[in-house]
Amino acid sequence: MTGPGALLVVGDVVTDVVAIHPEPLAPATDTAARIRTLPGGAGANAACWAARTGTAEVRLLARVGAESARWHERALVDAGVRPRLVIDAQEPTGTVVALVGKDAERTFLTDSGASLRLCPADWTPSLLDGAAHLHLSGYLFFADSSRELAMVALRAARTRGVSVSVDPASAGFLTGLGPQRFLDAVAGVDVLLPNEDEARLLAGLPEPTGVARAATELSRRVPLVVMTRGAAGALIAERGRVTAEVEAEPVEAVDSTGAGDAFTGGFLAARLDGADPAEAARAGCRAAALAVTRQGGRP
């Protein structure tokens, strides 16, 4: 996937409501919090981080509601992304409420709204003109219409010889869909970017199993597996063996929302600029470290 050319991201744009609460939630009464409404979405966040960290051109295909389309488009353009936002006539933009505790870890409440209503009719082959790589947000695979769209884009990229990556996105949604069904849908991708929980689920391994085994098992199905491990950094497996481990950048975390998306954007930008997988993972870790020092999931 190295070399000149654009990065095309197909994914989700959502409105994030991020609430950082230093104290535990108090049931049936008030809990003080710092609350912000911010542009987000796994696909959109990754695109913005890729644009920030070096890729010459980043494109994004996503679906939003009419009520916030202009706001989201402006935020993406300001971040250096070329958006193609399909406006949904029936559903509002997806919304995610992120509850962030004292440890900077987050819990999500998700209303997918328009984001997972992407469908094959939204696809335009010209989106791949001049593209060197296609990245698919894993959230697309958790609804029928958006999964069909993702598979149309995947087949089109393979036909053109464009490499493809997928971020599985959500252990909870993976469990609901079924790991095997997800793996069948992403057959033929070049790069898989799971976190530890997603890797174990997809590899069919119990929780006490070492994460390296999960990554190596997955790399027998996908040529390059880059597993994010939070404060432990990242692990790279290729064709059945671990080829590199990369340390995380030490920082004081404020909000882990979007850290994985930042890693993905930094990793893909570096790969397109010619970095090998380990070098690209280090770029991803640098982006993720910066992401957790601020509120929200964008640069």
C-alpha positions in Angstrom: 0.0 0.0 0.0 3.0 2.3 -0.1 3.4 4.9 -2.8 1.8 8.0 -4.1 -2.0 8.2 -4.2 -5.0 9.2 -2.2 -6.4 7.5 0.9 -10.1 6.7 0.6 -11.9 6.1 3.9 -15.5 4.8 3.8 -17.0 5.0 7.2 -19.0 6.9 9.8 -19.5 10.5 10.7 -21.3 11.0 14.1 -21.8 13.7 16.6 -19.9 13.0 19.9 -21.2 14.1 23.2 -18.2 13.6 25.5 -18.7 13.8 29.2 -15.6 13.6 31.4 -16.6 12.9 35.0 -13.7 12.7 37.5 -16.0 11.1 40.1 -18.0 7.9 39.7 -21.5 8.2 38.3 -24.0 8.8 41.1 -27.3 6.9 40.4 -30.6 8.9 40.6 -28.9 12.3 41.1 -26.3 14.7 39.6 -22.7 13.9 38.7 -20.4 16.9 37.9 -18.8 16.6 34.4 -17.1 18.5 31.7 -19.3 18.0 28.6 -18.6 19.0 25.0 -20.4 18.3 21.7 -17.8 17.5 19.0 -17.5 16.0 15.5 -16.6 12.3 15.6 -17.1 8.9 14.1 -14.4 6.2 13.7 -14.0 6.6 9.9 -14.1 10.4 10.1 -11.6 10.5 13.0 -9.2 8.2 11.2 -9.4 10.3 8.0 -8.7 13.5 10.0 -5.7 12.0 11.7 -4.3 10.7 8.4 -4.7 14.1 6.9 -2.9 15.7 9.9 0.0 13.2 9.8 1.1 13.4 6.2 -1.1 11.8 3.5 -1.3 14.2 0.6 -5.0 13.6 -0.1 -7.6 12.0 2.1 -11.2 11.3 1.0 -14.2 10.3 3.1 -17.5 8.7 2.1 -20.1 8.8 4.8 -23.8 9.5 5.5 -25.2 12.2 7.7 -28.5 13.8 8.6 -29.5 17.2 7.2 -29.6 18.9 10.6 -25.8 18.8 11.0 -24.4 18.2 7.5 -22.9 21.6 7.0 -21.2 21.6 10.5 -19.7 18.2 9.8 -18.6 19.0 6.3 -16.9 22.2 7.5 -15.1 20.4 10.3 -13.8 17.8 7.8 -12.6 20.3 5.3 -10.9 22.3 8.0 -9.1 19.1 9.0 -7.8 18.6 5.4 -10.2 15.9 4.4 -12.2 15.9 1.1 -15.7 14.7 2.2 -18.4 13.2 0.2 -21.3 13.3 2.6 -24.6 11.7 1.5 -27.5 13.5 3.3 -30.1 11.1 4.7 -33.7 12.3 4.3 -35.0 10.2 7.1 -32.5 9.8 9.9 -30.4 12.4 11.8 -26.6 12.1 12.0 -25.6 9.3 14.4 -24.8 10.3 17.9 -22.4 8.8 20.5 -22.5 9.7 24.1 -19.0 8.9 25.6 -18.8 8.7 29.3 -15.1 9.1 30.4 -14.1 8.3 33.9 -11.1 9.3 36.0 -8.9 6.6 34.4 -9.6 8.2 30.9 -11.4 5.1 29.8 -14.7 5.5 28.0 -18.1 3.8 27.8 -20.2 4.5 24.7 -23.9 4.9 24.2 -24.4 4.7 20.4 -27.3 5.8 18.2 -26.0 5.0 14.7 -28.6 7.2 13.0 -27.8 7.9 9.4 -24.2 6.6 9.5 -25.1 2.9 9.0 -27.7 3.7 6.3 -24.9 4.0 3.7 -25.9 1.7 0.8 -24.5 0.5 -2.5 -26.4 3.4 -4.3 -24.1 5.8 -2.4 -21.0 4.3 -4.0 -19.3 6.0 -6.9 -16.5 4.2 -8.7 -14.7 7.5 -9.3 -14.0 7.7 -5.5 -11.2 5.2 -6.2 -9.6 7.3 -9.1 -6.0 8.0 -8.0 -6.5 6.1 -4.7 -3.6 4.0 -3.4 -5.5 2.6 -0.4 -9.1 2.0 0.8 -9.9 1.9 4.5 -13.2 0.6 5.8 -14.6 1.4 9.2 -15.7 -1.8 10.9 -18.9 -0.2 12.0 -20.1 -0.5 8.4 -20.3 -4.3 8.7 -22.8 -4.2 11.6 -25.9 -3.2 9.5 -27.2 -4.8 6.3 -27.1 -1.9 3.9 -23.8 -0.5 5.0 -22.2 -4.0 5.0 -23.4 -4.3 1.3 -21.8 -1.0 0.5 -18.5 -2.0 2.2 -18.4 -5.2 0.2 -19.1 -3.3 -3.0 -16.2 -0.9 -2.2 -13.9 -3.8 -1.2 -14.6 -5.7 -4.5 -14.0 -2.5 -6.5 -10.7 -1.8 -4.8 -9.5 -5.4 -5.3 -10.4 -5.2 -9.0 -8.3 -2.1 -9.3 -5.4 -3.5 -7.3 -6.0 -1.0 -4.5 -5.0 -2.3 -1.0 -7.7 -2.4 1.7 -7.6 -2.2 5.5 -10.4 -2.7 8.1 -10.7 -1.7 11.7 -13.1 -4.1 13.4 -14.3 -1.1 15.6 -16.3 -2.7 18.4 -16.1 -5.9 20.4 -19.7 -5.5 21.5 -21.0 -5.2 17.9 -18.7 -8.0 16.8 -20.3 -10.3 19.3 -23.7 -9.4 18.1 -22.9 -10.0 14.4 -20.8 -13.0 15.0 -17.0 -13.2 14.5 -17.1 -15.7 11.7 -19.6 -13.7 9.8 -17.4 -10.6 10.1 -14.3 -12.5 8.9 -16.2 -13.9 5.9 -17.3 -10.3 5.0 -13.8 -8.9 5.1 -12.2 -11.8 3.3 -9.6 -10.4 0.9 -8.4 -7.4 2.9 -4.7 -6.7 3.3 -4.6 -5.2 6.7 -6.6 -5.8 9.9 -6.4 -3.3 12.8 -8.1 -4.8 15.9 -7.6 -4.0 19.5 -6.8 -6.9 22.0 -10.5 -7.7 22.7 -11.5 -7.7 19.1 -8.5 -9.8 18.1 -9.3 -12.5 20.7 -13.0 -12.5 19.6 -12.1 -12.9 15.9 -9.5 -15.6 16.6 -11.9 -17.5 18.7 -9.6 -17.6 21.8 -10.6 -17.2 25.5 -9.6 -14.1 27.4 -6.6 -15.5 29.3 -4.9 -16.5 26.0 -1.9 -14.4 25.1 -2.6 -11.6 22.7 0.3 -12.6 20.5 -1.4 -15.9 19.7 -4.6 -14.1 18.7 -2.7 -11.8 16.4 -0.7 -14.6 14.8 -3.9 -16.7 14.3 -5.6 -13.8 12.5 -2.5 -13.2 10.4 -3.0 -16.6 8.8 -6.2 -15.2 7.3 -5.1 -11.5 6.7 -1.5 -10.8 5.6 -0.9 -8.0 8.0 -2.5 -7.7 11.5 -1.7 -4.6 13.5 -3.1 -5.0 17.0 -3.4 -2.0 19.2 -2.8 -2.5 23.0 -3.5 0.9 24.6 -0.7 1.8 26.9 1.1 -1.3 25.9 1.6 -0.1 22.3 1.0 -2.2 19.3 1.9 -5.7 18.0 2.4 -6.6 14.4 1.8 -10.1 13.0 2.4 -11.2 9.4 1.6 -14.6 7.9 1.5 -16.5 11.1 4.2 -14.9 13.2 4.8 -11.8 15.3 7.2 -9.5 13.4 7.4 -6.5 15.7 6.2 -5.0 19.0 6.0 -1.2 19.3 5.9 0.7 22.6 3.3 3.4 23.3 4.3 7.0 23.8 4.2 7.8 27.5 1.6 10.6 28.2 -0.9 11.5 30.8 -4.3 10.5 29.4 -7.3 12.7 29.7 -9.8 11.0 27.3 -9.2 7.8 25.4 -12.1 8.5 22.9 -10.7 8.1 19.4 -7.3 6.8 20.4 -7.7 3.8 18.1 -8.9 5.9 15.3 -5.9 8.2 15.7 -3.6 5.1 15.6 -5.3 4.0 12.4 -4.9 7.4 10.7 -1.3 7.8 11.7 -0.5 4.2 10.7 -2.1 4.5 7.2 -0.6 7.9 6.5 2.9 6.6 7.3 2.4 3.5 5.2 1.3 5.6 2.2 4.4 7.7 2.8 6.6 4.6 2.5 7.1 3.4 6.1 7.4 -0.3 6.9 4.8 -1.8 9.3 6.8 -1.2 12.4 7.7 2.4 11.5 4.0 3.0 10.6 2.9 1.5 13.9 5.2 3.9 15.7 3.6 6.8 13.8 0.2 5.4 14.9 1.3 5.3 18.5 2.5 8.9 18.3 -0.9 10.0 17.0 -2.8 8.0 19.6 -0.6 9.5 22.4 -1.6 13.0 21.2 -5.2 12.0 20.9 -5.6 10.9 24.5 -4.3 14.2 25.9 -7.3 16.1 24.6 -11.1 15.8 24.8 -12.8 14.1 21.8 -11.5 12.0 18.9 -10.1 14.5 16.4 -6.8 16.2 16.0 
